[in-house]
């Protein structure tokens, strides 16, 4: 009977190791991919198709209000506002990652999930512990402006993926 307990414990441990649940909530990019992407595609491409009105995103849907739409769609209630903030950020961000980096790194969310962790509030490269900004400074000859852009982008995406506690 002890082997059954060990098996159940081992299975629970394995499931928790791959769970998208993070410190402050679900991995928002995983949630989008799991619940929304089949109909709406990649979250950034979807967000960039939305309109802006008075600083808010507007859906081309009879509901119009993305928050109201999200609350009556598939994400858990606690994740509707974080998803909306993610979509706002993506709508305001040009597709530079896809254009310059996706050939090697797939997507910003995959890169953040696999290669970036937080030490306190600072994003660092998982393998080396090097601060993200420093790692980008020497990466593929990018200039200072691109370093600032990609550090901000990847920090935001890493926060959306890992959901570290607020400072």
Legacy VTK file of the C-alpha trace (Angstrom):
# vtk DataFile Version 3.0
C-alpha trace
ASCII
DATASET POLYDATA
POINTS 167 float
0.000 0.000 0.000
2.953 2.324 0.596
3.796 2.114 -3.102
0.340 3.519 -3.945
0.955 6.547 -1.685
4.381 7.065 -3.285
2.843 6.779 -6.753
0.086 9.291 -5.929
2.608 11.665 -4.324
4.942 11.341 -7.313
2.111 12.014 -9.760
0.997 15.066 -7.767
4.565 16.351 -7.678
4.934 15.881 -11.443
1.674 17.718 -12.144
2.647 20.610 -9.871
5.989 20.925 -11.644
4.315 21.665 -14.991
1.330 23.598 -13.669
0.891 27.094 -15.064
-0.120 28.355 -11.605
2.342 30.987 -10.420
2.826 33.108 -7.293
0.179 35.691 -8.167
-1.928 33.765 -10.653
-1.879 31.738 -13.828
0.638 32.143 -16.630
-1.393 34.570 -18.752
0.170 33.465 -22.033
-0.514 29.810 -21.229
-4.090 30.768 -20.317
-4.559 32.619 -23.618
-3.060 29.730 -25.588
-5.235 27.225 -23.713
-8.548 29.106 -23.760
-8.464 31.714 -26.527
-5.882 31.022 -29.237
-7.880 28.396 -31.100
-10.450 31.030 -32.098
-8.518 34.292 -31.744
-4.922 33.376 -32.652
-1.810 34.753 -30.959
-2.660 37.252 -28.221
-0.442 40.049 -29.580
-1.820 39.746 -33.103
-5.355 39.733 -31.701
-4.637 42.765 -29.504
-3.140 44.759 -32.379
-6.367 44.282 -34.370
-8.421 45.973 -31.632
-9.275 49.669 -31.637
-8.399 52.231 -28.984
-10.954 54.659 -27.571
-10.127 57.008 -24.693
-7.195 54.838 -23.590
-9.185 51.598 -23.609
-9.339 48.750 -26.083
-12.622 48.296 -27.933
-13.849 45.071 -29.507
-15.490 44.929 -32.917
-18.224 42.897 -31.241
-21.708 43.891 -30.058
-20.430 43.870 -26.461
-17.629 46.305 -27.340
-16.089 46.299 -23.843
-13.284 43.703 -23.646
-13.534 43.359 -19.857
-17.254 42.621 -20.034
-16.614 40.197 -22.890
-13.815 38.441 -20.962
-15.948 38.137 -17.827
-18.557 36.211 -19.823
-16.073 34.166 -21.824
-13.594 31.498 -20.709
-10.918 32.864 -18.320
-11.273 32.559 -14.549
-12.760 35.742 -13.052
-9.541 36.602 -11.203
-7.636 36.601 -14.507
-9.902 38.845 -16.621
-8.254 42.141 -15.655
-4.694 40.755 -15.911
-5.526 39.384 -19.389
-6.986 42.750 -20.388
-3.826 44.541 -19.170
-1.732 42.025 -21.131
-3.777 42.751 -24.275
-3.406 46.517 -23.737
0.367 46.154 -23.437
0.548 43.927 -26.510
-1.622 46.282 -28.567
0.756 49.131 -27.720
3.915 47.127 -28.523
5.202 46.854 -32.088
5.887 43.296 -33.328
9.670 43.696 -33.110
10.204 40.431 -31.222
8.470 38.436 -33.951
10.408 40.306 -36.639
13.878 40.186 -35.047
13.925 37.279 -32.597
11.285 34.652 -33.376
13.545 32.826 -35.815
15.645 31.618 -32.878
13.395 32.122 -29.864
9.872 31.111 -31.026
7.838 33.585 -28.956
8.571 36.044 -26.166
6.381 33.972 -23.819
8.295 30.760 -24.546
11.613 32.571 -24.087
10.430 34.100 -20.803
9.023 30.797 -19.550
12.152 28.798 -20.353
14.997 31.273 -19.907
14.044 34.110 -17.533
13.467 33.921 -13.777
13.158 36.564 -11.080
15.611 37.179 -8.279
13.556 39.425 -6.094
12.069 41.853 -8.581
14.927 41.579 -11.106
14.643 39.416 -14.201
17.738 37.289 -14.771
18.809 34.641 -17.256
17.946 31.248 -15.752
21.163 29.451 -16.779
23.684 32.133 -15.846
21.971 34.366 -13.293
23.041 37.360 -15.389
20.669 40.344 -15.241
18.481 40.404 -18.341
19.648 43.856 -19.460
23.300 42.821 -19.304
22.612 39.640 -21.251
20.825 41.614 -23.949
23.657 44.152 -24.166
25.945 41.521 -25.627
23.344 39.642 -27.638
23.610 39.541 -31.438
25.022 43.067 -31.647
21.805 44.881 -30.747
22.125 48.616 -30.215
21.311 50.505 -27.002
17.786 51.447 -28.125
16.953 47.824 -28.996
18.411 46.670 -25.676
16.096 49.023 -23.762
13.090 47.983 -25.866
13.672 44.229 -25.572
14.534 44.398 -21.863
11.225 46.177 -21.167
9.300 43.780 -23.427
10.817 40.610 -21.981
10.474 41.859 -18.403
6.773 42.529 -18.990
6.222 39.157 -20.654
8.193 37.353 -17.924
5.941 39.022 -15.318
2.863 37.881 -17.276
4.251 34.338 -17.425
5.772 33.913 -13.955
3.433 36.316 -12.091
5.941 37.173 -9.322
4.582 38.951 -6.240
4.376 42.730 -6.586
7.197 44.662 -4.958
LINES 1 168
167 0 1 2 3 4 5 6 7 8 9 10 11 12 13 14 15 16 17 18 19 20 21 22 23 24 25 26 27 28 29 30 31 32 33 34 35 36 37 38 39 40 41 42 43 44 45 46 47 48 49 50 51 52 53 54 55 56 57 58 59 60 61 62 63 64 65 66 67 68 69 70 71 72 73 74 75 76 77 78 79 80 81 82 83 84 85 86 87 88 89 90 91 92 93 94 95 96 97 98 99 100 101 102 103 104 105 106 107 108 109 110 111 112 113 114 115 116 117 118 119 120 121 122 123 124 125 126 127 128 129 130 131 132 133 134 135 136 137 138 139 140 141 142 143 144 145 146 147 148 149 150 151 152 153 154 155 156 157 158 159 160 161 162 163 164 165 166
